[in-house]
Amino acid sequence: MFKPDLANQIIQRVADEVVATTSGIQGFAEAARAFARTGNRVEAVEVLLDIELKLNELRALVELASFVNRKTEAD
């Protein structure tokens, strides 16, 4: 079981990572769109695959936050 204070710290760090990762994803998406608009579909897909990796990281972070929440003592 996690103590509430520790759980809050972990979940805050997870949220910070989600914010940072989603900011990066926006840049990747804009790059993919720019490649696609100029006819560089191969490069666009390569960048989109990088986004897929980031989305998997986000999923793992959300799962971590959920796990910590479930395993936290009542306030």
Beta strands, then each sheet from edge to edge (+ up, - down):
end
